[in-house]
Every structure is written in structure tokens, then in C-alpha cells.
Amino acid sequence: MNVDTAESEALLRLQVDAPGMLFFLLLVAETFVVQETRSDAGLMVQAEWRRGGRSWLLGQFRWSDGEATWIDESDTIDDDDGPEEPDDDPAIREEFLPESLRGHVHTFGDIGALDDERFTELELHLADVHGAFLGSLIHVAGCGWRTVITPVRSPSGEVAVEVSAAPPIGGDPHSAVKVWRTRESEPGPIRIRWVYQDGQWSFDETRTGIDTAGGKHASHSVESLMVLAEQLAPEWAFCQEIDRPGGWHTEGAVEPVSALPVRPLGKESEPGPELVARRSAALKDWADERNFGDPLPARETLLRTTLSDLGLGFAGYYLLEFTDGQCYVGQSTDLPKRVGADHPRTYQDIKHARLLPDPTASGLEQPWQRRHLLAREQELIHSIQDVDTVARNKSEMAVISGSAVDFDNLVDVWEQERWLTTPDVCNADDGWRTRLLEADEFAGGAHSYATLLRRYPDDSAQLARIIGNYLRRCVPFPARTEYRYWSLSCLPSGGSKQWARVACVTVSWTETLTLLQHRTTRQLAGFVHVNDLELFAGGVTDRNYVEFLRRHPGVYDTSADYRQAGPWNTLLRAVDLDALERLLDDTTVTRAAATAALHIMRKGKTPTTISNAHCPQLVTASVEQAGGAH
């Protein structure tokens, strides 16, 4: 089957192109199997009915020339040899079918006998009541998994359906192993149990997950199982070609241009009155939507009196608006002091302030009060970045703008903008000629690096190569910024109960590349910090997400819980060094990592508590393993 033809457009469209399939799933209160395969005749979905250790072919869906056809086989079952009238629980069937339509559909061949009005009624009923259940069922079967559906009863007596699906045969077994490892599971069928109660379907979490060898069951969310089904699906299972070739550094590709609409800004020229008015209006709308108070002068005595009169406490959030229309969002346990005394010493151009007291925070003790305020402040700072103005915040910001950025004194803003366009090319042009540190400067680093070579004799070259590729593809002007704005630690202390850190690149305060070793299995792995909006430049859609995971088997994502990193950032975790090295060969990934690194670097220098652990020896080895600046 040629997936480039119109035939591919019909794939995974069972609920659209073949409504008979829906009726089949709903009306058979027996165990049945759905198997999707590809043949010379096109795509075929074969449906079997199982009962008493026997099975009967009920029908097939076949796609040819972009058209779907249901070939009904149910009337070929010999009544004398076939199953008796099923003695299944009628309540299960009645839950599926609206009462006005019961009795109108007796066999699959009668599907065309439904008039348009009743057919529409049934479609609406399916979408409203059973849409989520049917969607997950058809999704798994459509991904080529051999799917067995068994109506059952839950322990409490509700109607339930259990779906078990075995992985499709074929594909790259090496990639499949990596995919299963991201679930920390051995290969096995997935199982989903749906329970119908009070007119709604819900998952039985104790019966939803992966069945592994030895009768073990590992619970997983339905969302995770749906992604797993797509990751292991054969290529022909998708409506369009999802496994598109990526851009790879080793094949000569360069990083794409940044997709973000913002750029690093130096000191802004004096904005005109129209721009200031537009910004002020946008800030007013934002503040009003979140119930901030009216604008007030930033004077401590006035603000304290105002809040005392409200009787809501002095803890909460504030919005500063400056004379140029820029802003600052923050939180404090003492709003009058923070806004009326502290900030005026830093900013001489405060136009006014708006306050949002938080009575809940005022009633909390530490550290819960601070945690409560920080969580809400995070939401406010993230949302202010969608407003038509410039925020002067640093923590939680994706882009640091304004004149008070130390990094601009080392690297001119115009160089930063050029670097953001093509990071790998700019780093290659800059080279390591301006490196200020030599490999023999840090005795502690020399000892750590020698220990690393002894501990990982078979892996040290790959470890260094991964670090070197990250530095030359993702870190802004690494020779110039080394030690001051980023550092590389070798065999640092810390980590977690499961993972020990092997090496770590830290930009400012944030770990952006970390190499790890599992304390029990001794498996080497790692993660890289990226910007979501760059990684999914075409939009963070389900399709783009699955396409990325299929391109990088053995990789999964988690949120980046660094306040300094700001919104739209994530950690891409690789289950082994090969998967991590492949990540850093993908120009889309290094583009996203480069953007994240620059934006964090603009938030401040690396503190001495981190940079004192810098290992120039490992930097030198990494640059050499990665091929220098080329």
C-alpha cells in the first residue's frame, strides 16, 4: 500500500468513514477482536466474534482508492453451527443504545435501513455519551494493536468494558525497547477498563495500565497508554506521513531560525505617547480581569493605610506600571513596604502601583505563606507575557529585556540577536579563541576528571562528546561566557535516591544539561532543558508531540521546575546516552535548547557556589571530542 496516495487519508477514520464499525462495537455484548492489517488489496480491519472458545468472522473494512467499504460477513454464520442467541447481560447493551432506537438494528446488514433522522440521533448519542470510550478504543485498534474488547461487570455491579491490546508486530525492535523503557516496563499488552456509572464513562485506574510477564500489572494513565500506542504504531497507521525526516547536525543541517516573536532587548529608546497609551490600556485590562485595585502612588504610608481600611491583610501581589508603559509583577508578605519603600529605590520611573491582597496568604505561617504566594505569582508572571508591553521581571520570564542586564556588557545585544538566529553557526565563527580559562587552573576539577576517566573507561568519550555538542550548539559564545555565565561540574554531589549526577552544565542558576547514572542498574542517562515554543514551532499539538516522540524513541518530557527558567520550558529526558546524543543531533532540539540557554543567561551570572566546582579539564576534553568549533 502506498501511503502517499489518497488511501492514506482514510486511515484511522473508522468513526468517520465507517459508521457500521461503531454499531458493531456497541451491539455485540460478547468478546470480540479488532485487527488492523495491511495487504496488497489495501488496508483491512477484520472483526471477529469470540464465544465459547470459538470465533466467527463478522466482517471486514477495506480501504482502496481512498474509499472505505464494510464487507458484512455476519449472515454467513450458520445458525445450526453458530452461537445460540447470546445470553449476555441485556443491561450492557441497553446502556449503549438510546431507547428510541432499540430493536431497529438486528444485524449488521440492517445498518443502511436506518433513516436519516434516526441515524443522526444515534450519532449524537454516541458522541455525547460514549465518545471518550469509543475514541480510546478505536485509537488503539487504529494504531495496529490487536484489540480484544470484553464486556464485564465492575466489582460494585456497574456496566464495564475491558479493552486489552497487544503491540503490533514489526518495527524496529531496538527503538521499541527504548520506548518501553520510558514507561519503566517490559513489553506487554495494555489494558483499559471503562466503567459506566450515572450516565458517564470513567476509568478504573486499578485495571488500567500495562500487563507484563508473570501476571504483573503496572498502572498507567490512559493518556500515557494512548501515546504509547502511537509510538509503537506502524507507519501506515497514520493519516499522513508522521515519521518525517528531521534535520541532523551530522548530516550538515543547521539550526532553524527562532520561532519566538520576541528578541533580547537593550535599553529601549523613549517610546512615543501612542505606544505608552496602548501599553497602559493593555495593563489596565489585564489588572481588571484579575481584580487588582485602582492605581495608587507608590508611597508606603498611603498603601498601608489603604490596605488597613480594606482589612484583607498586607500579603499579596502587585503590579508596577512605569512611565514608559513597561511593568513589573511581584508578590510580598508586606506589600506597602515592598512597593512603597523597596522598589522606589531601584526604579525612579514608577508611574503607579496596583495591589491585590491575598487574605488566605495573610493567614498562613511560613513556609506555607511563601509557597502560596510564589505559586500565584508564577501564574501572574506567565500571563503578563501575553500582554502588549515589556515586563522587567527576571524570575519566571522567558525573555529578559531592558537595560539592567549584565550579560549585555559582555555580549552586545546585536550579537545576541544574530546568535539567536543561528546559534551553531555563530559559535563556530566565534570559536574558542577568546577562552579565558586553561585546563590546569582548577586542581579540584583535574582530580574529578581523572576520577571520571577511571570510573567510566568505556563511556567517557561519549560523555565528553555529548557535552561538547551541547556547548557548541546551544550555549551562547561558550568560550567568552565560560565560568562567568555557565559552568561544567564533574562528578558533583547530590542527585536523587535513584540517580547520581555524573556531569552538569549549569547556566546561571539552572541545570541545562545533566548526565546521570542510575544508582542500582548503573545505566547512564541524562536530560536537556529546552523551550517548548521553539521545540514545537508549528504549535504544541498532539500530532507534533507524537511525531517528536516517534523521532526520538527513549525520550520523554517532564516540566522544568526552575523559577529562573520561566514558562514554556521543559526537560527532555533520555533513557540512555545514545538517545541523549541523538537528541543533541536534532537541529530542532538544539534550537530549543539554545533559546532557553540564552534567556536564562540574560538573568544573571553563575554564582560562585556553582562556578567554584567548574572543571575546565572536562570542558577541554569535550570540545576536542565534539570536533572543536566546527
SVG drawing of the C-alpha trace seen along z (x, -y; Angstrom):
<svg xmlns="http://www.w3.org/2000/svg" viewBox="-38 -61 86 88">
<polyline fill="none" stroke="black" stroke-width="0.4" points="0.0,0.0 1.4,-3.4 0.8,-5.7 1.5,-8.7 -1.8,-8.1 -5.3,-9.1 -5.6,-5.7 -3.7,-7.1 -6.3,-9.7 -8.8,-7.0 -6.5,-5.5 -7.7,-5.9 -11.0,-7.2 -13.2,-4.4 -15.6,-6.7 -16.0,-8.9 -15.8,-6.8 -17.3,-3.6 -20.2,-4.2 -21.0,-0.5 -17.9,0.2 -19.4,-1.9 -22.6,0.1 -20.6,3.3 -18.7,2.2 -21.9,1.2 -24.3,4.0 -22.1,7.1 -22.2,7.9 -19.5,10.5 -15.8,10.6 -14.6,9.5 -11.3,8.7 -10.4,5.9 -7.2,6.4 -6.0,3.8 -3.6,5.0 -2.2,4.0 -2.4,6.2 -1.9,5.9 -5.6,5.1 -5.1,2.1 -5.9,1.6 -8.1,4.1 -9.8,4.2 -11.1,7.6 -13.7,8.1 -14.1,11.4 -16.7,12.6 -15.5,14.9 -17.7,17.2 -17.2,20.5 -13.6,21.0 -14.8,20.4 -14.6,17.4 -16.6,16.2 -15.7,13.6 -18.3,10.8 -17.0,8.5 -14.1,6.5 -13.4,2.9 -11.3,2.4 -9.8,-0.7 -9.0,-1.1 -8.5,-4.2 -9.3,-6.3 -12.7,-4.8 -13.8,-2.6 -16.1,0.4 -17.7,2.6 -18.0,6.2 -20.5,7.8 -20.0,11.5 -22.4,11.9 -25.1,13.6 -22.6,16.3 -22.7,17.7 -24.6,21.0 -27.4,20.8 -27.2,24.5 -23.5,24.4 -23.2,20.9 -23.7,19.5 -27.1,19.5 -28.8,16.3 -26.4,14.6 -27.3,14.7 -25.3,11.7 -26.4,9.1 -29.0,7.0 -28.3,4.0 -24.9,3.7 -26.4,3.4 -29.2,1.1 -26.6,-1.4 -25.1,-1.8 -28.2,-2.3 -30.8,-5.1 -34.3,-3.7 -35.9,-5.1 -33.6,-3.1 -33.7,0.2 -35.0,3.0 -34.3,1.2 -30.9,2.7 -30.8,6.5 -28.0,7.4 -25.1,5.5 -26.7,5.7 -29.6,3.6 -27.4,0.6 -28.5,-1.0 -32.1,-0.7 -31.9,-3.4 -33.4,-6.6 -31.5,-9.9 -33.3,-11.2 -32.7,-8.1 -29.1,-7.8 -28.4,-11.4 -29.9,-10.7 -27.7,-7.7 -24.6,-9.6 -25.4,-12.4 -26.0,-9.8 -22.7,-8.1 -20.7,-11.3 -22.4,-12.7 -22.5,-9.6 -19.8,-7.2 -17.4,-9.5 -14.5,-9.2 -14.8,-5.5 -15.1,-4.9 -12.3,-7.3 -9.8,-5.5 -11.0,-2.1 -10.7,-3.0 -7.5,-4.9 -5.7,-1.8 -7.2,0.5 -6.3,-2.0 -2.7,-2.1 -2.4,1.6 -2.7,3.1 -4.6,6.4 -7.5,5.3 -9.8,7.5 -12.9,6.0 -14.8,7.8 -18.0,6.5 -17.8,7.2 -19.2,6.0 -17.3,3.9 -17.0,5.3 -19.7,2.9 -22.0,4.1 -21.8,1.3 -21.6,1.9 -17.9,2.1 -15.9,2.9 -12.3,4.1 -10.0,3.4 -6.8,5.4 -4.5,4.7 -1.2,6.4 1.6,4.4 1.7,4.6 4.3,7.0 7.2,5.5 9.0,2.2 12.5,1.5 12.9,3.7 15.8,1.6 13.6,-1.5 10.7,0.4 12.9,1.4 13.7,-2.3 10.1,-3.2 9.1,-0.6 11.9,-1.8 10.4,-5.2 7.5,-3.5 9.8,-1.6 8.1,1.6 8.7,4.8 6.8,5.1 3.2,6.4 -0.4,5.8 -2.1,2.6 -5.4,2.9 -8.0,0.2 -11.2,0.8 -14.1,-1.6 -16.9,-1.7 -20.3,-3.2 -22.0,-4.8 -24.6,-7.5 -24.6,-8.1 -20.9,-8.6 -17.8,-6.6 -14.8,-6.7 -11.6,-4.7 -11.0,-2.1 -7.4,-3.2 -6.6,0.1 -7.3,2.0 -5.8,-0.4 -2.1,-0.1 0.4,2.4 0.3,6.2 3.8,7.5 5.3,11.0 4.4,13.1 1.0,11.7 2.2,8.3 0.2,5.2 1.7,1.7 -0.8,-1.2 -0.6,-3.9 -2.8,-6.8 -5.0,-6.4 -3.2,-9.4 0.2,-7.7 -1.2,-4.5 -2.6,-6.4 0.8,-7.9 2.4,-4.5 0.1,-3.1 1.1,-5.8 4.8,-5.5 4.7,-1.8 2.3,-2.0 3.5,-1.1 4.0,-3.9 0.9,-3.0 -1.4,-3.6 -1.3,-7.3 -3.5,-9.6 -0.4,-11.5 3.2,-10.6 4.1,-11.3 7.7,-10.0 9.1,-12.9 12.9,-13.1 14.4,-15.6 17.3,-17.9 20.5,-16.5 23.7,-18.3 25.8,-15.2 24.2,-15.4 25.1,-19.1 21.8,-20.7 21.9,-24.0 19.5,-25.1 16.3,-26.8 15.6,-30.4 13.9,-31.2 10.1,-30.9 9.6,-33.3 8.3,-36.8 10.5,-38.3 14.2,-39.2 16.7,-40.3 16.3,-44.0 18.8,-46.5 17.8,-49.9 14.6,-50.9 14.5,-54.3 11.9,-56.6 8.6,-55.3 6.1,-57.6 2.8,-58.6 0.8,-56.3 2.8,-53.2 2.7,-54.2 -1.1,-54.7 -1.5,-51.3 0.6,-49.6 -1.2,-51.3 -4.6,-50.2 -3.4,-46.6 -2.1,-46.6 -5.4,-48.0 -7.4,-45.3 -5.0,-42.6 -5.2,-44.0 -9.0,-44.4 -9.5,-40.8 -7.6,-39.7 -9.3,-42.0 -6.3,-44.2 -7.2,-47.5 -7.1,-51.0 -3.8,-52.7 -2.1,-54.3 1.1,-56.3 4.0,-54.0 4.2,-55.5 4.4,-53.3 2.2,-55.3 -0.6,-55.6 -0.5,-52.0 -0.5,-50.8 -3.5,-53.0 -5.4,-51.7 -4.8,-48.1 -5.7,-48.6 -9.0,-50.1 -9.7,-47.0 -9.0,-44.7 -7.6,-41.9 -4.1,-41.8 -0.8,-43.1 0.3,-39.9 -0.5,-39.6 0.5,-40.7 1.3,-43.9 1.6,-45.4 4.0,-48.3 3.5,-50.4 6.3,-52.6 6.2,-55.9 7.3,-54.2 4.4,-51.7 6.6,-48.8 5.6,-46.8 6.8,-44.6 4.7,-41.9 5.6,-40.6 4.4,-39.3 5.2,-40.2 4.2,-39.4 4.3,-43.2 3.0,-45.0 3.3,-48.6 7.0,-48.1 7.9,-46.2 6.0,-48.5 6.3,-51.8 9.8,-51.7 11.9,-49.0 11.0,-49.4 11.3,-53.2 15.0,-52.8 15.5,-50.6 13.1,-52.3 12.8,-56.1 10.2,-55.9 7.3,-54.2 4.0,-55.8 1.7,-54.0 1.0,-50.6 -2.0,-48.3 -2.4,-45.9 -4.1,-42.6 -4.2,-41.5 -4.5,-37.8 -6.3,-37.1 -5.5,-33.4 -1.8,-34.1 -2.1,-36.6 -3.5,-33.8 -0.7,-31.3 2.5,-30.7 5.9,-30.2 7.0,-28.4 3.4,-27.8 2.8,-31.5 5.7,-32.0 4.9,-28.9 1.3,-30.0 2.4,-33.5 5.1,-32.1 2.7,-29.7 0.2,-32.5 3.0,-34.9 4.2,-32.4 0.8,-32.3 0.7,-36.1 4.2,-36.5 3.5,-33.8 0.2,-35.6 1.7,-39.1 4.0,-37.9 0.9,-37.8 0.3,-41.5 1.3,-44.1 4.1,-45.6 7.6,-44.7 7.9,-43.2 11.0,-44.0 10.8,-40.8 13.7,-38.3 12.4,-35.2 9.8,-33.2 10.4,-35.2 11.1,-33.5 12.9,-36.6 14.7,-39.2 14.5,-42.7 15.6,-46.1 18.9,-47.9 19.7,-46.3 21.1,-43.1 24.7,-42.3 25.1,-39.9 24.8,-42.8 28.1,-44.2 29.9,-41.1 28.0,-40.3 26.4,-43.2 22.6,-43.0 23.1,-42.9 25.4,-39.9 22.8,-38.2 20.2,-38.7 22.5,-37.3 23.3,-34.4 19.6,-33.7 19.1,-33.4 21.8,-30.8 23.4,-29.7 25.6,-26.9 26.9,-29.0 27.8,-32.0 29.5,-29.7 31.6,-28.2 32.6,-31.6 33.4,-32.8 35.4,-29.6 37.4,-29.1 40.0,-31.8 38.6,-34.0 38.6,-31.3 39.8,-32.8 40.3,-29.6 43.0,-27.0 42.6,-23.3 45.2,-23.4 43.6,-26.2 41.3,-24.2 43.0,-21.4 39.7,-20.1 38.5,-19.8 41.6,-17.9 41.0,-15.3 37.3,-14.9 38.1,-14.5 40.7,-11.8 38.2,-10.0 35.6,-10.2 38.1,-8.6 38.8,-5.7 35.1,-5.2 33.8,-5.3 36.6,-4.0 34.2,-2.8 31.8,-5.8 34.0,-8.8 34.4,-9.6 30.7,-9.6 30.0,-11.6 32.5,-14.3 31.2,-14.3 27.6,-14.9 28.8,-17.8 30.9,-19.3 28.0,-19.1 25.7,-20.9 28.3,-23.6 28.9,-24.4 25.3,-24.1 23.4,-25.5 25.4,-27.7 25.9,-31.4 29.5,-32.1 30.8,-29.4 34.4,-30.5 33.5,-34.0 30.9,-33.1 32.6,-30.1 32.8,-30.2 31.0,-33.6 27.7,-32.6 28.0,-28.9 30.0,-26.2 30.6,-22.5 30.8,-20.3 32.3,-16.8 31.0,-14.1 29.2,-16.7 27.5,-15.6 23.7,-15.5 21.2,-13.9 18.3,-11.8 17.7,-8.5 17.7,-6.8 20.1,-8.9 23.6,-10.2 24.9,-13.1 27.9,-12.4 28.3,-15.9 26.3,-19.0 26.2,-22.2 24.7,-25.0 23.7,-28.3 23.3,-31.0 21.4,-29.0 19.8,-26.5 21.0,-23.0 20.5,-22.9 22.3,-19.6 22.7,-16.9 24.3,-13.4 23.2,-10.8 23.8,-7.3 21.1,-5.0 22.4,-4.0 21.1,-0.4 21.3,0.5 24.4,-1.7 22.6,-2.8 23.9,-6.2 21.2,-8.7 20.6,-12.4 18.3,-15.3 18.5,-18.6 16.5,-21.8 14.5,-23.3 12.0,-25.9 8.6,-24.3 7.6,-27.1 10.8,-26.5 10.6,-22.7 7.1,-22.8 7.3,-25.8 4.3,-24.7 2.2,-24.6 2.1,-22.2 -0.4,-19.9 -0.9,-16.2 0.4,-15.3 3.6,-17.3 4.1,-15.8 3.7,-12.2 5.9,-13.0 8.6,-14.1 8.4,-11.1 8.5,-8.7 11.6,-10.5 13.3,-10.1 12.4,-6.7 13.7,-6.5 12.9,-10.1 10.1,-11.5 9.4,-15.0 8.8,-16.5 8.2,-20.0 11.2,-22.2 10.6,-23.2 13.1,-26.1 11.8,-29.5 14.6,-31.1 13.8,-29.2 10.4,-30.8 7.3,-29.5 7.2,-27.2 10.2,-25.3 10.6,-21.5 13.2,-18.8 13.7,-16.2 14.9,-13.0 16.8,-10.3 16.9,-6.7 20.5,-6.2 23.4,-8.1 22.6,-7.1 19.1,-8.7 20.6,-11.8 23.3,-12.1 20.6,-11.7 18.6,-14.5 21.5,-16.9 22.0,-15.9 18.4,-17.1 18.6,-20.7 15.1,-21.4 16.1,-20.2 19.3,-22.2 17.4,-25.3 15.0,-24.9 17.9,-24.3 19.8,-27.3 16.9,-29.7 16.4,-28.5 20.1,-28.9 20.3,-32.5 17.2,-33.6 18.5,-32.1 22.0,-33.6 20.4,-37.0 19.0,-36.6 22.4,-36.7 25.9,-35.3 26.6,-31.8 27.0,-32.2 30.4,-31.3 28.9,-28.5 28.3,-26.8 31.2,-28.1 33.8,-27.0 33.1,-23.4 33.9,-24.2 36.0,-21.6 38.0,-23.2 39.7,-19.8 36.3,-18.2 35.5,-21.3 38.7,-20.8 38.1,-17.1 34.5,-17.8 35.5,-20.4 38.0,-18.1 35.6,-15.1 33.0,-17.3 35.4,-18.4 36.3,-21.9 34.3,-24.8 33.4,-23.1"/>
</svg>
